[in-house]
Amino acid sequence: MSLMGFLDRIADVSAVDKAMEPARRAVQGMPSAVKDVLHGTWLGHPLHPVLVQVPVGSWVSAGLLDAVPRLRPAATVLIGAGVAAAVPAALSGAADWSEQGTGVRRLGALHAVLNTAALGLYVGSLVARGAGRGGLGRLLSYGGLGLAGSSAAIGGHMSYAQSSGASHAATAVRALSTDWLDLGPLDDLPEGRPAMRSGKGGSMAVPLAVIRRSGRVDVFVAACSHLSGPLDEGTVETVRGSECLVCPWHGSAFDLDNGEPRRGPAANPQEKLEVRMEAGHVMARVPSRHR
Ligand code: FES
C-alpha cells in the first residue's frame, strides 16, 4: 500500500470522531478575533504553514549540529527555540483543524498527537542536557525529530491530498473559460444580495456569485475559498467596517471590493472576476493571473 493509501485509510477511521469533539468545541469556543489571528485571515494567507517553519527548521538544524561535538551547545539553543515556536504553531494548527471536514480532522488529530509527543521528547531533551546528561538529551531529541518528521508527512498529506488550507476558489476559477462571459442582463440582478450565474467552463458550468449594489456589480467564483461553500447563497453584510459577501457555511466574510477575507475561518482571498458592461449585460472574465 502506498503512503497516500495508508493515510487515506486512517482518514476513514470514524471511531475517533467522538473523542475529538470536546477538543474541537473548545477550540471553536475561542473568541473569533483570536481565531482569525490564528487562521491568518489578517494576513490573507494561512498562518500555520508559516509558523511551523521555525520549529521544523530549528529541530532539523539541531539534529545536524548534534552530530558535531563542539557544536552541541548551539544545538541546545536551537532545540529551545523550536520548543518555544511550537506553541503558536500548534495553536494556529488547532484553529484551522477545528473548521475542517471530517477526514482532515481525523488525520489532524494524529498529526497533533505526534507533534505533542515530539514536543515532550524535546522538552525532556532540554532537561537532560541541562542536567549534564548530553547522551540522553541527544537520544530524546533524535526521537523527537523522528516523530516530528512523521507528523510533517501527515501535515503534507492534509495539505496536498486533502486540500486543507488550499484555496478552493482558486481551483474553481481555473475551470472557467478565459473569454469574457455573458452573465445576462444587469436589470435581472437583485439589489444587495448575491445571485447565482453560470460561467462557461471547459466541460462544465462554474457557479458564480454576482452581487449588484448601488450601480456596481461584483462577480466572484461561488465556491468559497475555505471549503467550497456556496457564496451565491450567502449574504451581503458589513463586517469589520467593510461591505462583505458572507459564506453560509462557516461565516467567512470577503470584502466585496477585492475579495480579501475580513473574517475567518477563510485565510485565502476569494477569487474575483473582472467586470464590464456591454449593451446592458454583465460581462465577466477571470483575472489575468489565471489566463
Ligand atoms: S466554506 Fe467555510 S466559510 Fe465558506
Residues whose N, C-alpha, C, O or C-beta is under 5 A from the ligand:
A	BS01	FES	C224 H226 L227 S228 G229 C247 W249 H250 G251 S252
